[in-house]
């Protein structure tokens, strides 16, 4: 299984594969992340499969659907991430292609 690692903002998916940078994140961002991870752990203990989180960032569009600007939302701050099988790379590639539109 391929693994991607990097440094930046949470791209969505399993929050337990994101590691906030303790020197750069606020106390609230670290608490937000810990709470999200606890929800995933609790769901798995009940035998449930959590729904992957959506990327919190996204495009602001006008009434016609034209992209106006990209909004960065980082509820967990900045940090390291790891993902399997290239899934977020596909999502990021789609966002990059939209940025060039």
C-alpha positions as YAML, in Angstrom:
chain: A
units: angstrom
residues:
- id: 1
  name: UNK
  ca: [0.00, 0.00, 0.00]
- id: 2
  name: UNK
  ca: [1.38, 3.40, -0.99]
- id: 3
  name: UNK
  ca: [1.75, 6.02, 1.73]
- id: 4
  name: UNK
  ca: [1.91, 9.77, 1.24]
- id: 5
  name: UNK
  ca: [3.35, 11.96, 3.98]
- id: 6
  name: UNK
  ca: [3.62, 15.71, 4.09]
- id: 7
  name: UNK
  ca: [3.27, 18.87, 6.08]
- id: 8
  name: UNK
  ca: [0.38, 21.27, 5.75]
- id: 9
  name: UNK
  ca: [-3.30, 21.42, 6.60]
- id: 10
  name: UNK
  ca: [-5.85, 18.63, 7.10]
- id: 11
  name: UNK
  ca: [-7.15, 17.48, 3.70]
- id: 12
  name: UNK
  ca: [-10.04, 15.43, 5.02]
- id: 13
  name: UNK
  ca: [-10.34, 11.73, 5.75]
- id: 14
  name: UNK
  ca: [-9.37, 10.13, 9.05]
- id: 15
  name: UNK
  ca: [-8.26, 12.83, 11.52]
- id: 16
  name: UNK
  ca: [-6.02, 10.29, 13.25]
- id: 17
  name: UNK
  ca: [-3.73, 10.43, 10.21]
- id: 18
  name: UNK
  ca: [-3.09, 14.11, 10.85]
- id: 19
  name: UNK
  ca: [-0.64, 15.24, 13.52]
- id: 20
  name: UNK
  ca: [-0.91, 18.89, 14.64]
- id: 21
  name: UNK
  ca: [2.37, 20.73, 15.05]
- id: 22
  name: UNK
  ca: [2.50, 21.51, 18.75]
- id: 23
  name: UNK
  ca: [4.78, 24.50, 18.17]
- id: 24
  name: UNK
  ca: [2.54, 26.10, 15.53]
- id: 25
  name: UNK
  ca: [-1.03, 25.21, 16.55]
- id: 26
  name: UNK
  ca: [-3.23, 26.95, 19.04]
- id: 27
  name: UNK
  ca: [-4.58, 25.15, 22.09]
- id: 28
  name: UNK
  ca: [-8.06, 25.20, 20.48]
- id: 29
  name: UNK
  ca: [-6.80, 23.58, 17.26]
- id: 30
  name: UNK
  ca: [-5.14, 20.80, 19.25]
- id: 31
  name: UNK
  ca: [-8.31, 20.28, 21.32]
- id: 32
  name: UNK
  ca: [-10.44, 20.17, 18.13]
- id: 33
  name: UNK
  ca: [-8.16, 17.50, 16.73]
- id: 34
  name: UNK
  ca: [-8.15, 15.43, 19.93]
- id: 35
  name: UNK
  ca: [-11.97, 15.53, 20.05]
- id: 36
  name: UNK
  ca: [-12.26, 14.41, 16.40]
- id: 37
  name: UNK
  ca: [-9.85, 11.53, 16.99]
- id: 38
  name: UNK
  ca: [-11.76, 10.47, 20.12]
- id: 39
  name: UNK
  ca: [-15.02, 10.35, 18.11]
- id: 40
  name: UNK
  ca: [-13.39, 8.05, 15.55]
- id: 41
  name: UNK
  ca: [-11.94, 5.80, 18.26]
- id: 42
  name: UNK
  ca: [-15.31, 5.56, 20.03]
- id: 43
  name: UNK
  ca: [-17.14, 4.71, 16.81]
- id: 44
  name: UNK
  ca: [-14.68, 1.95, 15.98]
- id: 45
  name: UNK
  ca: [-15.01, 0.52, 19.51]
- id: 46
  name: UNK
  ca: [-18.76, 0.21, 18.84]
- id: 47
  name: UNK
  ca: [-17.98, -1.65, 15.61]
- id: 48
  name: UNK
  ca: [-18.93, 1.31, 13.41]
- id: 49
  name: UNK
  ca: [-16.96, 2.62, 10.46]
- id: 50
  name: UNK
  ca: [-16.71, 6.41, 10.73]
- id: 51
  name: UNK
  ca: [-17.50, 8.52, 7.69]
- id: 52
  name: UNK
  ca: [-14.31, 10.24, 6.49]
- id: 53
  name: UNK
  ca: [-14.33, 13.95, 7.14]
- id: 54
  name: UNK
  ca: [-14.61, 16.27, 4.17]
- id: 55
  name: UNK
  ca: [-11.80, 18.69, 3.48]
- id: 56
  name: UNK
  ca: [-12.77, 21.78, 5.51]
- id: 57
  name: UNK
  ca: [-11.35, 24.15, 2.89]
- id: 58
  name: UNK
  ca: [-13.10, 24.90, -0.35]
- id: 59
  name: UNK
  ca: [-14.11, 27.27, -3.09]
- id: 60
  name: UNK
  ca: [-16.36, 30.30, -2.66]
- id: 61
  name: UNK
  ca: [-18.57, 30.65, -5.74]
- id: 62
  name: UNK
  ca: [-20.88, 33.33, -7.10]
- id: 63
  name: UNK
  ca: [-24.55, 32.80, -7.98]
- id: 64
  name: UNK
  ca: [-23.56, 31.33, -11.36]
- id: 65
  name: UNK
  ca: [-21.20, 28.80, -9.79]
- id: 66
  name: UNK
  ca: [-18.02, 30.58, -10.90]
- id: 67
  name: UNK
  ca: [-15.17, 30.24, -8.45]
- id: 68
  name: UNK
  ca: [-14.28, 33.50, -6.77]
- id: 69
  name: UNK
  ca: [-11.66, 32.44, -4.23]
- id: 70
  name: UNK
  ca: [-10.39, 29.48, -2.25]
- id: 71
  name: UNK
  ca: [-11.06, 29.60, 1.48]
- id: 72
  name: UNK
  ca: [-8.60, 27.85, 3.79]
- id: 73
  name: UNK
  ca: [-10.16, 26.42, 6.91]
- id: 74
  name: UNK
  ca: [-7.82, 24.69, 9.33]
- id: 75
  name: UNK
  ca: [-9.75, 23.52, 12.41]
- id: 76
  name: UNK
  ca: [-6.79, 21.36, 13.43]
- id: 77
  name: UNK
  ca: [-4.08, 23.89, 12.55]
- id: 78
  name: UNK
  ca: [-1.00, 22.93, 10.58]
- id: 79
  name: UNK
  ca: [0.93, 19.70, 10.94]
- id: 80
  name: UNK
  ca: [2.05, 16.44, 9.39]
- id: 81
  name: UNK
  ca: [-0.27, 14.08, 7.56]
- id: 82
  name: UNK
  ca: [-0.16, 10.57, 6.15]
- id: 83
  name: UNK
  ca: [-2.57, 8.96, 3.72]
- id: 84
  name: UNK
  ca: [-2.81, 5.58, 2.03]
- id: 85
  name: UNK
  ca: [-3.29, 4.71, -1.65]
- id: 86
  name: UNK
  ca: [-2.99, 8.25, -3.00]
- id: 87
  name: UNK
  ca: [-6.61, 9.14, -2.15]
- id: 88
  name: UNK
  ca: [-5.92, 12.71, -1.01]
- id: 89
  name: UNK
  ca: [-3.48, 13.21, -3.87]
- id: 90
  name: UNK
  ca: [-6.39, 12.60, -6.23]
- id: 91
  name: UNK
  ca: [-8.51, 15.15, -4.38]
- id: 92
  name: UNK
  ca: [-5.66, 17.68, -4.36]
- id: 93
  name: UNK
  ca: [-5.01, 17.12, -8.06]
- id: 94
  name: UNK
  ca: [-8.68, 17.90, -8.76]
- id: 95
  name: UNK
  ca: [-8.44, 21.09, -6.69]
- id: 96
  name: UNK
  ca: [-5.24, 22.08, -8.51]
- id: 97
  name: UNK
  ca: [-6.96, 21.56, -11.86]
- id: 98
  name: UNK
  ca: [-9.83, 23.80, -10.70]
- id: 99
  name: UNK
  ca: [-7.38, 26.48, -9.62]
- id: 100
  name: UNK
  ca: [-6.10, 26.72, -13.18]
- id: 101
  name: UNK
  ca: [-9.63, 27.14, -14.62]
...
